[in-house]
Amino acid sequence: MTFTLHHGDCIEVMRGMADGSVDSIVTDPPYELGFMGKSWDSTGIAYSVELWTEALRVLKPGGHLLAFSGSRTYHRMACAIEDAGFEIRDQIMWLYGSGFPKSHNVSKGIDKAAGAKREVVGPTKKGAQVESTGRYGAWGDGITPTAPATPEAQQWEGWGTALKPAHEPIVLARKPFAGTVANNVLQHGTGALNIDGSRVGADGGCAGAGARVFGDGLNGSFAKPVDGLGRWPANVIHDGSDEVVDGFPDNGSAARFFYCAKANKRDRNEGLDGFEDKPAPKFGGGPLINPKTGKDSTDIIAKNHHPTFKPVDLMRYLVKLITQPEGVVLDPFMGSGSTGKGAVIEGFNFVGIEQDADYLDIARARIQWAGDQDVQLTIEEG
């Protein structure tokens, strides 16, 4: 196995890559939501036809692309991918139960604008977020129940401005090719999906013949392969949380879909011994003070401080779904290297691009650790 990490702008790096040099692309571009006011999440790069045109060029004919996005901005990214020449094949939904709504309390807003003081009607619920941050379930000074002070506020009591986020869409696209799928697979090894290798077992794990056991040394969130073929992989993946599972008609039906828990501390920090702990910002809101510790809990303190880090088990499943054995996986937005780590664990070669030097170092260490030092590493500037 080999992996090559490029430090630089992804468009410029891809321009230096050969035509048809990678088998698949699995990536997590900026969602263009202005996350925490960060400039990198509001550049418009995910909407760049130029970006996806370069991605199309470096893919082999029939090669697949998987790219994450946000529910509010997915359409613009998908249109750019299609305008670049890709064929949109499907959309995978990653469902989870841990999202926080960022909603404005309309009734309180009306009273505040009117200068009316609301009556406290119950005790403060400690440990909950301050309502103005819109972050439900996070630490804060607490929520104090109040009653509307004006008739207008009474009329709009219970109204807000946002839903609870519970999914992230992933576009599945393919580079067009001439002739039949059968001929393209024989010529390039691309154009098809690894159905049997990605089948879903009785408990939501991988059931494919000869498949690796998901969770061996990582999150431990997957069941072992089971006898038989298992269920056909679907365009829904979930985190196995009670909130999501309870939303299915019965608990058994949730097992029809592959699941991957959100990343835990072990997954985040594996391979980073010797790295400094730094704050990894969470989505939404300003500083939130944990009343038990008196510390700001807006940030996760971790060696891997990338704010939008994806669980490795999820990336393992995705790269395996669209990549031929020993194929080359490209991630133009590598971040802290979850795609690369998953690719190496599954026996693929990897090319990653990252413009932030700190995250490049983290990615290198995580991928090297995943390969047990038995991989060839190259880092290139630009």
C-alpha positions as CSV (number, residue, x, y, z in Angstrom):
1,M,0.0,0.0,0.0
2,T,1.1,3.6,-0.6
3,F,-0.3,6.9,0.4
4,T,0.7,10.3,-0.8
5,L,-0.3,13.5,1.0
6,H,-0.2,16.8,-0.7
7,H,0.0,20.1,1.2
8,G,-1.7,22.7,-0.9
9,D,-4.8,23.9,-2.8
10,C,-6.8,20.9,-4.0
11,I,-7.5,22.4,-7.5
12,E,-3.9,23.2,-8.1
13,V,-2.7,19.8,-6.8
14,M,-5.2,17.9,-9.0
15,R,-4.0,19.9,-12.1
16,G,-0.7,18.2,-11.6
17,M,-2.2,14.7,-11.4
18,A,-2.5,12.4,-14.5
19,D,-5.7,11.8,-16.3
20,G,-7.5,8.7,-15.0
21,S,-5.1,8.1,-12.2
22,V,-7.5,7.3,-9.4
23,D,-10.3,4.8,-9.0
24,S,-12.6,6.7,-6.6
25,I,-13.0,9.9,-4.7
26,V,-14.5,10.0,-1.2
27,T,-14.4,13.4,0.4
28,D,-16.0,15.8,2.9
29,P,-15.9,19.3,1.4
30,P,-16.8,22.5,3.3
31,Y,-20.6,22.7,3.7
32,E,-20.5,26.5,2.9
33,L,-22.5,27.3,6.1
34,G,-20.0,29.7,7.6
35,F,-19.3,27.3,10.5
36,M,-18.3,29.2,13.6
37,G,-17.6,32.2,11.4
38,K,-14.7,30.3,9.8
39,S,-13.6,31.6,6.4
40,W,-12.8,28.1,5.1
41,D,-16.5,27.2,5.3
42,S,-17.7,30.1,3.2
43,T,-15.4,30.2,0.2
44,G,-17.8,28.6,-2.3
45,I,-15.3,26.0,-3.2
46,A,-17.8,23.2,-2.9
47,Y,-19.9,24.9,-5.6
48,S,-16.9,25.3,-8.0
49,V,-17.5,23.6,-11.4
50,E,-13.7,24.0,-11.9
51,L,-13.0,21.9,-8.8
52,W,-15.3,19.0,-9.9
53,T,-14.1,19.2,-13.5
54,E,-10.5,18.4,-12.2
55,A,-11.9,15.6,-10.0
56,L,-13.7,14.2,-13.1
57,R,-10.5,14.3,-15.1
58,V,-8.3,12.4,-12.6
59,L,-10.9,9.7,-12.2
60,K,-10.8,6.6,-14.4
61,P,-13.8,6.2,-16.7
62,G,-16.7,4.9,-14.6
63,G,-15.0,6.0,-11.3
64,H,-17.4,7.0,-8.5
65,L,-17.5,10.1,-6.3
66,L,-18.9,10.3,-2.8
67,A,-19.1,13.8,-1.3
68,F,-20.7,14.9,1.9
69,S,-22.7,18.1,2.2
70,G,-25.2,20.0,4.4
71,S,-29.0,19.7,4.1
72,R,-29.3,23.4,3.2
73,T,-26.4,23.5,0.7
74,Y,-26.3,20.1,-0.9
75,H,-28.3,21.1,-4.0
76,R,-25.7,23.7,-5.0
77,M,-22.8,21.2,-4.7
78,A,-24.7,18.5,-6.5
79,C,-25.5,20.9,-9.4
80,A,-21.8,21.9,-9.7
81,I,-20.8,18.2,-9.8
82,E,-23.4,17.5,-12.5
83,D,-22.4,20.6,-14.5
84,A,-18.7,19.4,-14.4
85,G,-19.8,16.3,-16.3
86,F,-20.6,13.7,-13.6
87,E,-23.7,11.5,-13.7
88,I,-25.6,11.8,-10.4
89,R,-26.4,8.2,-9.5
90,D,-28.0,8.5,-6.0
91,Q,-27.9,10.2,-2.6
92,I,-27.0,8.5,0.6
93,M,-28.5,9.8,3.8
94,W,-26.4,9.5,7.0
95,L,-29.0,9.8,9.8
96,Y,-28.0,10.6,13.4
97,G,-29.7,11.6,16.6
98,S,-27.2,14.0,18.1
99,G,-27.8,17.2,16.2
100,F,-28.8,20.5,17.9
101,P,-31.4,22.8,16.5
102,K,-30.3,26.5,16.2
103,S,-33.8,28.0,16.5
104,H,-35.0,31.4,17.6
105,N,-37.9,31.6,20.1
106,V,-40.4,33.7,18.3
107,S,-42.5,34.4,21.3
108,K,-39.6,35.7,23.4
109,G,-38.4,37.8,20.4
110,I,-41.8,39.5,20.2
111,D,-41.8,40.3,24.0
112,K,-38.2,41.5,23.8
113,A,-39.0,43.9,20.9
114,A,-41.9,45.2,22.9
115,G,-39.9,45.7,26.0
116,A,-42.2,43.4,28.0
117,K,-40.8,41.4,30.9
118,R,-41.9,37.7,30.9
119,E,-43.0,36.0,34.2
120,V,-40.9,33.1,35.4
121,V,-43.2,30.0,35.6
122,G,-40.9,27.2,36.6
123,P,-37.4,26.4,37.9
124,T,-34.3,26.7,35.7
125,K,-33.3,23.4,34.2
126,K,-29.6,23.2,34.9
127,G,-27.3,21.7,32.3
128,A,-29.4,22.8,29.4
129,Q,-28.3,25.5,26.9
130,V,-29.1,29.1,27.1
131,E,-32.0,29.5,24.6
132,S,-30.3,32.4,22.8
133,T,-27.6,30.0,21.6
134,G,-30.1,27.7,20.1
135,R,-28.1,24.7,21.1
136,Y,-30.4,22.1,22.7
137,G,-28.9,19.5,24.9
138,A,-25.6,21.3,25.5
139,W,-24.3,22.8,28.7
140,G,-25.2,26.3,29.6
141,D,-26.6,28.5,32.4
142,G,-29.9,26.7,31.9
143,I,-33.4,27.3,30.5
144,T,-35.8,29.2,32.7
145,P,-39.5,28.6,31.7
146,T,-41.3,31.9,31.2
147,A,-44.8,32.9,30.1
148,P,-45.6,35.2,27.2
149,A,-46.1,38.8,28.4
150,T,-48.1,40.2,25.5
151,P,-51.0,39.0,23.5
152,E,-48.9,38.8,20.3
153,A,-46.3,36.7,22.1
154,Q,-49.0,34.4,23.4
155,Q,-50.2,34.0,19.8
156,W,-46.8,32.9,18.6
157,E,-45.8,30.8,21.7
158,G,-44.2,27.5,20.6
159,W,-43.0,28.8,17.2
160,G,-39.4,28.7,16.2
161,T,-37.2,29.1,13.1
162,A,-35.3,25.8,12.6
163,L,-35.7,22.0,12.7
164,K,-33.4,19.7,14.6
165,P,-30.6,18.6,12.2
166,A,-30.6,14.8,11.9
167,H,-29.0,13.9,8.6
168,E,-26.2,14.7,6.2
169,P,-26.6,13.9,2.5
170,I,-23.8,12.3,0.5
171,V,-23.9,12.6,-3.3
172,L,-23.1,9.5,-5.3
173,A,-21.9,10.3,-8.8
174,R,-20.1,8.5,-11.5
175,K,-17.8,9.6,-14.4
176,P,-19.4,8.7,-17.7
177,F,-17.8,6.0,-19.9
178,A,-18.2,4.5,-23.3
179,G,-19.7,1.1,-23.9
180,T,-21.1,-1.3,-21.3
181,V,-20.5,-1.5,-17.6
182,A,-19.1,-5.0,-18.1
183,N,-16.5,-3.9,-20.6
184,N,-15.5,-0.9,-18.5
185,V,-15.1,-3.0,-15.4
186,L,-12.8,-5.4,-17.3
187,Q,-10.8,-2.5,-18.8
188,H,-10.6,-0.1,-15.9
189,G,-11.9,-1.9,-12.8
190,T,-14.5,0.9,-12.3
191,G,-18.1,1.6,-13.0
192,A,-19.8,-0.8,-10.6
193,L,-20.5,-0.9,-6.8
194,N,-19.2,-3.5,-4.4
195,I,-22.6,-4.9,-3.5
196,D,-21.7,-8.2,-1.9
197,G,-18.8,-6.6,-0.1
198,S,-21.1,-4.0,1.4
199,R,-24.2,-6.1,2.3
200,V,-25.8,-5.5,5.6
201,G,-25.8,-8.2,8.3
202,A,-28.5,-8.9,10.8
203,D,-27.4,-6.2,13.2
204,G,-26.4,-3.5,10.7
205,G,-22.8,-4.7,10.2
206,C,-21.1,-5.8,7.1
207,A,-22.2,-9.3,5.8
208,G,-20.3,-9.5,2.6
209,A,-18.4,-12.7,1.8
210,G,-14.7,-12.2,2.8
211,A,-15.4,-8.8,4.3
212,R,-13.3,-7.4,7.0
213,V,-14.9,-7.2,10.5
214,F,-15.9,-3.6,10.9
215,G,-15.1,-2.3,14.3
216,D,-12.0,-4.4,14.9
217,G,-9.8,-1.9,16.8
218,L,-11.9,1.2,16.0
219,N,-15.3,2.2,17.4
220,G,-16.5,-1.4,17.8
221,S,-19.8,-0.2,16.5
222,F,-20.4,-2.9,13.9
223,A,-21.6,-6.4,14.1
224,K,-19.4,-9.2,12.7
225,P,-20.2,-10.7,9.3
226,V,-23.0,-13.2,9.3
227,D,-23.6,-16.3,7.2
228,G,-25.4,-15.8,3.9
229,L,-25.4,-12.7,1.7
230,G,-27.2,-10.3,4.0
231,R,-29.3,-7.4,2.9
232,W,-28.6,-5.3,-0.2
233,P,-26.8,-2.0,0.8
234,A,-29.2,0.9,0.9
235,N,-28.9,4.6,0.4
236,V,-29.5,5.1,4.1
237,I,-26.9,4.9,6.8
238,H,-27.6,5.6,10.5
239,D,-25.7,6.1,13.8
240,G,-27.5,3.4,15.7
241,S,-28.7,5.9,18.3
242,D,-31.9,5.2,20.2
243,E,-33.4,8.4,18.8
244,V,-32.9,7.2,15.2
245,V,-33.7,3.5,15.8
246,D,-36.9,4.4,17.6
247,G,-38.0,6.4,14.5
248,F,-38.2,3.1,12.5
249,P,-41.5,1.2,12.5
250,D,-39.9,-1.4,14.8
251,N,-36.4,-1.9,16.1
252,G,-35.7,-4.8,13.7
253,S,-36.3,-2.7,10.6
254,A,-33.4,-0.4,11.6
255,A,-31.0,-3.3,11.2
256,R,-31.8,-3.4,7.5
257,F,-29.5,-0.4,7.1
258,F,-25.8,-0.1,7.7
259,Y,-25.0,1.8,10.8
260,C,-22.0,3.7,12.1
261,A,-21.9,5.6,15.4
262,K,-20.6,9.1,15.5
263,A,-16.9,9.3,16.2
264,N,-15.7,8.8,19.8
265,K,-12.6,10.0,21.6
266,R,-10.6,6.8,20.8
267,D,-11.4,7.1,17.1
268,R,-10.5,10.8,17.1
269,N,-7.1,10.4,18.9
270,E,-5.7,7.0,17.7
271,G,-2.2,7.3,16.4
272,L,-1.6,10.8,17.9
273,D,0.5,10.1,20.9
274,G,2.8,13.0,21.5
275,F,0.4,15.5,19.8
276,E,-0.8,18.5,21.9
277,D,-4.4,18.6,23.1
278,K,-6.3,21.5,21.4
279,P,-9.9,22.7,21.3
280,A,-12.0,21.2,18.5
281,P,-15.1,23.5,18.1
282,K,-18.5,22.0,18.0
283,F,-21.2,23.1,15.7
284,G,-23.4,26.1,16.7
285,G,-23.6,28.6,19.4
286,G,-21.1,30.6,21.5
287,P,-19.4,29.8,24.7
288,L,-21.3,27.4,26.9
289,I,-20.3,27.0,30.5
290,N,-20.6,23.7,32.2
291,P,-22.0,24.5,35.7
292,K,-20.3,21.4,37.2
293,T,-16.8,22.3,36.0
294,G,-17.0,26.0,35.3
295,K,-15.3,25.4,31.9
296,D,-16.3,26.3,28.4
297,S,-17.7,23.2,26.8
298,T,-18.2,24.7,23.4
299,D,-15.0,22.9,22.4
300,I,-13.9,19.3,22.6
301,I,-10.4,19.1,23.9
302,A,-8.5,16.5,21.7
303,K,-5.3,15.8,19.9
304,N,-7.3,15.7,16.7
305,H,-8.9,19.1,16.9
306,H,-10.5,19.0,13.4
307,P,-14.0,20.4,13.9
308,T,-15.8,18.3,11.2
309,F,-14.0,15.1,11.6
310,K,-15.9,12.0,10.3
311,P,-15.8,8.5,12.0
312,V,-13.3,6.1,10.4
313,D,-15.8,3.2,10.3
314,L,-18.1,5.3,8.1
315,M,-15.3,6.1,5.7
316,R,-14.2,2.5,5.6
317,Y,-17.6,1.5,4.5
318,L,-17.8,4.2,1.8
319,V,-14.4,3.6,0.3
320,K,-15.1,-0.1,0.1
321,L,-18.4,0.4,-1.6
322,I,-16.9,2.2,-4.6
323,T,-13.3,1.1,-4.9
324,Q,-11.8,-2.0,-6.6
325,P,-9.3,-4.1,-4.6
326,E,-6.0,-2.3,-4.2
327,G,-7.4,0.7,-6.0
328,V,-6.4,4.3,-5.4
329,V,-8.8,6.5,-3.3
330,L,-8.5,10.3,-3.6
331,D,-9.7,12.8,-0.9
332,P,-9.3,16.5,-2.1
333,F,-10.4,17.8,1.3
334,M,-8.5,15.4,3.6
335,G,-8.8,17.3,6.9
336,S,-7.5,15.0,9.7
337,G,-7.4,12.0,7.4
338,S,-10.4,9.8,8.2
339,T,-10.8,8.8,4.6
340,G,-7.1,7.9,4.3
341,K,-7.1,5.9,7.5
342,G,-10.2,4.0,6.4
343,A,-8.7,3.4,3.0
344,V,-5.4,2.0,4.4
345,I,-7.3,-0.3,6.8
346,E,-9.3,-1.7,3.9
347,G,-6.2,-2.3,1.8
348,F,-6.5,0.6,-0.7
349,N,-3.9,3.1,-1.8
350,F,-4.6,6.7,-0.9
351,V,-4.0,10.2,-2.2
352,G,-4.9,13.1,0.1
353,I,-4.8,16.9,-0.3
354,E,-4.9,19.3,2.6
355,Q,-4.1,23.0,2.7
356,D,-3.8,23.3,6.5
357,A,-0.4,22.2,7.8
358,D,-1.6,21.2,11.3
359,Y,-4.3,18.9,9.9
360,L,-1.8,17.5,7.4
361,D,0.4,16.4,10.3
362,I,-2.5,14.9,12.1
363,A,-3.7,13.0,9.0
364,R,-0.2,11.7,8.4
365,A,0.1,10.3,11.9
366,R,-3.3,8.7,11.9
367,I,-2.9,7.1,8.5
368,Q,0.6,5.9,9.3
369,W,-0.7,4.4,12.5
370,A,-3.5,2.6,10.7
371,G,-1.0,1.0,8.3
372,D,1.1,-0.3,11.3
373,Q,4.0,1.6,9.8
374,D,4.0,-0.9,6.8
375,V,3.0,1.7,4.2
376,Q,5.0,3.9,1.9
377,L,4.5,7.6,2.8
378,T,5.1,10.5,0.5
379,I,4.4,14.2,1.4
380,E,4.5,16.7,-1.4
381,E,4.3,20.5,-1.1
382,G,1.8,22.1,-3.5
